[in-house]
Amino acid sequence: DVPAPYRVGIFAAPATYRAYVRFSNGSGKDQPDRTGDVRGIALKIVGVPGKKLIPGLEDAKTQDLLLIKSPATPFRHAGEFVGVVQAANNPLHLVPLMVRLGPGRVLGLLKKLTAGLKEPVTSLATLRYWSALPTRYGDYAARYSLTPVGAAPGAQADSLRGDLAARLAAGPLRFTLSAQLYVDPARTPIEDASVDWDETISPYVPIADLEIPQQDVVGERGRKIEAFVESLSFDPWHAPVEFRPLGNMMRARNHAYRLSVIERAASPEPDGSETL
């Protein structure tokens, strides 16, 4: 029952695919879960046919989706993002950043970034996630959203990992994956990543269900799966050509993520034959 414009790639016909799911933080620091941070979820779907984008991985059978807990980024483009990261790591970069972007823009960026990080997170299972950046979607362009289904609200957790482990020990986690189509350059821009595409202009349409089955994530098999997932690379450019990432931020990711894969010595792409 997926509408015609949304029948693209693996969403074109009913099917079930295996997937590896990773919940993550933005910061690499070891810090309490109560500390504000970017929270995200990444999916590596296995058994996906078609030619893929990354050179050397054209025949890989995977497609990755990366989402965060905000529908847009504070940054218009990669230059703003890199400038703020550099200034955060070294205050000497703040003055040239203000000269380049203007003091008002820099202060606005810092305000948006701080506000987003301060939002409390009680459970990663109850969050709604967004791709925040566009990809090609067949003959269209789109953004994605992942919405929890039937997840009971939780109190502020001392451990987000512990909350997920308890929920998965009790039963599966379910989400609905939806896509939102591009309308025009003003209301749904491709190059300005700071604009939230208004859902009243272009609603999200369900295209798939995600189910993380009931499991013991702290047991022997759970630890084995965790180690395998941590060894994988998750990259929006792990995708068929009809889902090519779009926009300035995505083009920057194409380089940054590739360097990350090399630095982490990531495992080869899975093909579905893994036994864990």
Secondary structure, 3 states (H helix, E strand, C coil): CCCHHHCCHHHCCCCCCEEEEEEEECCCCCCCCCCCCCEEEEEEEECCCCCECCCCCCCCCEEEEEEECCCCCCCCCHHHHHHHHHHHHCHHHHHHHHHHHCHHHHHHHHHHHHHHHHCCCCCCCCCCEECCCCEEECCEEEEEEEEEECCCCCCCCCCHHHHHHHHHHHCCEEEEEEEEECCCCCCCCCCCCCCCCCCCCCCCEEEEEEEECCCCCCCHHHHHHHHHHHHCCCCCCCCEHHHCECCHHHHHHHHHHHHHHHHHCCCCCCCCCCCC
